[in-house]
């Protein structure tokens, strides 16, 4: 079975957390990009079934929808205005990043299992 590509559109510590949690998920291949534009470039040669973004990459992600890629945001803090901005930008779901590693890892695993069905 081929690994399933999951985009991580973020930089720095947030990207490292997302990647570490995704690497614990069986049959997932991380495709990293610092922003949406770079992610669209990567998609010219890579396939992805899901995208995670952090607060630093909450630009307009609607272009990913035309490719059928759902986008989920995990951000450090989630006041109501931030949730509204993320949803308006085209994000399907928005979560506040849990402080505990285990809870964070379980959140990422839960999202992956809901959005990606094994072939």
VOKOLKOL-497135 format. One record per atom (N, C-alpha, C): x, y, z negated. Coordinates in steps of 0.05 Angstrom, whole numbers, plus 5000, padded with zeros to 4 digits. Example, Ala and Ser with C-alpha at 12.3 -4.5 7.8 and 13.67 -1.06 7.14 Angstrom:
526448864844 524649104844 526449344844 525749554858 527349794857 525850014843 
//
This chain:
501749775000 500050005000 501850255000 501250445018 502750695020 502150874997 504151004986 503651204965 501851424975 500251534958 498351744965 499752014959 499752194979 501052454975 499252634959 500552764939 499152964922 500953214923 499753434933 501153694934 501353814906 503653924900 504054084876 504854354886 503054554885 503554814895 504055004871 506555014864 507355164840 510455154838 511555334822 514455334818 515055314788 517555274782 518555284754 517555074736 517155154711 516354964690 513654834695 511754994706 509054884711 509354654732 510854704753 511254494773 512554254762 514554294744 515954064732 513953894715 512254034700 510253884684 508353724702 507353854723 505453714741 506853474754 509253514763 510753294776 511253064757 512053124733 512652914713 510152754707 507852894704 505352744699 504552584723 504852694747 504052544771 505852304776 508352324769 510152104773 509551864755 508051914734 507151694717 504651544729 503451674749 501051564761 501851364784 500951114782 501750924802 500951004830 502650944850 502050984878 501651274886 502951464873 502751744880 505451834889 505551994910 507952114921 507552414919 509352554904 509052844901 510252984925 508653184935 509553354957 509553634945 511953744940 512154004927 512354234946 511154464938 511354714953 511054944933 512555164937 512355384919 509855554922 508555554946 506155714950 504555584972 502155694977 500355574997 501555575024 502855795032 504055805059 506055575063 507755535043 509755315045 508355045044 506155025030 504654775029 503454715057 502454915070 501354875097 503654785116 506054895113 508354805129 508954515124 508954435098 509554155091 507453965102 504954065105 502853885115 503153835145 504953975158 505453915186 506853645189 508253555168 509753305170 508953115148 507553205128 506753035105 503753015104 502752815090 499852785085 499352805056 497152935049 496452965021 493352935018 492552804996 489752764991 488652944969 490353084955 489653254933 491753464929 491053694919 493053904913 492554004884 494754034869 494654164843 496054434846 494854644834 496154904833 496254994805 498255164799 498455294773 497755584776 497955734755 497256024755 498856174775 501356104779 503156244798 502456204827 500756014833 500055954861 497055984866 495656134850 492756154854 492056364875 493456344897 492856514920 490456374935 489756474957 487556364972 488256084982 486955884971 487555604978 485355494997 483655665006 481455565023 482455435049 484855505058 485955385082 486355085079 486754995054 487054715049 484454555053 482254695049 479654565052 479154485081 480154645100 479754575128 481254315135 483054235118 484453985121 483353765104 481153825089 479853635072 481253575046 482853755037 484453715013 483153864990 482153724970 481153864946 483453984930 482854204917 484854354901 483954374872 485654304854 485154314825 487254494812 486354674795 488254854781 488554774752 491054784743 491654744715 493354984707 492155144689 493455404681 493855414651 495855574642 496455594614 494155694597 492755904606 490556014592 488256044611 485756014600 483456024618 481256194608 481656464608 479356634602 477356614625 474856684619 472756654640 473456794666 474657024665 475357164690 477357004707 479256864694 481156704708 479756464722 477856344708 476356124720 474856224745 473556454743 472056564765 473856624789 476156744783 478056804805 479056554819 479656344804 480556094815 478455964833 475955964823 473755844838 473256004864 473456274861 473056444885 475256404905 477656334896 479856284914 479656024929 477855844920 477455594934 478155344918 478755384892 479455154875 476855014867 476854744868 474454584861 474154574831 476354524816 476154504787 478554654775 478054764751 480054914737 480254814708 482654764699 483054664671 485154834658 484754874632 486854994615 488854774608 491354834611 493454644606 493454564576 493154304570 493354224542 496254264532 496554334507 499154374496 500654114491 499153904485 500153634480 500853484506 503253374508 504053234533 502153004539 501452844519 499652614525 497052714536 495852914525 493253024535 493653134563 495853264568 496453374595 496653144615 498152944609 498552714626 495852574632 494252544611 491652424614 489852584632 489952854629 488353024646 489152994676 491652994681 492652964709 491752694720 492152484704 491252214713 488352204718 486752324701 483852324704 482952464730 484252694735 483552844760 484352674784 486752554784 487552394807 485652164811 484852024790 483051794793 480251874803 479352124797 476752214807 476852294836 479052414844 479152524871 480352334892 481852144883 483251954902 482251674896 481051554916 480151274914 482151104928 483050884915 485050714928 483950584953 485650554973 484850434999 484750134996 
//
